[in-house]
Amino acid sequence: MAPMFLRDVENNPDPKSSYQKMIEQMQAMGAPISQIFYLFAFKPDRTKFLEGFTQGVMRGPSPLSPGWRELIAAFTSKQNRCPF
């Protein structure tokens, strides 16, 4: 994936962040890393609410299964030319 526009965010994670460990594992595997994970690793205390909101929307009670919600999100991202 292309480098971030905010290199200070990408290059200065909070060492206590669980997202940093995940990023390192993905890098070791050569897997693409969504840039939002760098934001979560940079300021985990500021992004915990976004993480909770996203989990609630994607996994909380709904007439749509989590799979359908993921499919809708992936389709929307594709329409917006945004890597999902």
Secondary structure as GFF3:
##gff-version 3
##sequence-region A 1 84
A	DSSP	alpha_helix	7	11	.	.	.	ID=ss1
A	DSSP	alpha_helix	18	29	.	.	.	ID=ss2
A	DSSP	alpha_helix	36	42	.	.	.	ID=ss3
A	DSSP	alpha_helix	44	59	.	.	.	ID=ss4
A	DSSP	alpha_helix	66	79	.	.	.	ID=ss5
###
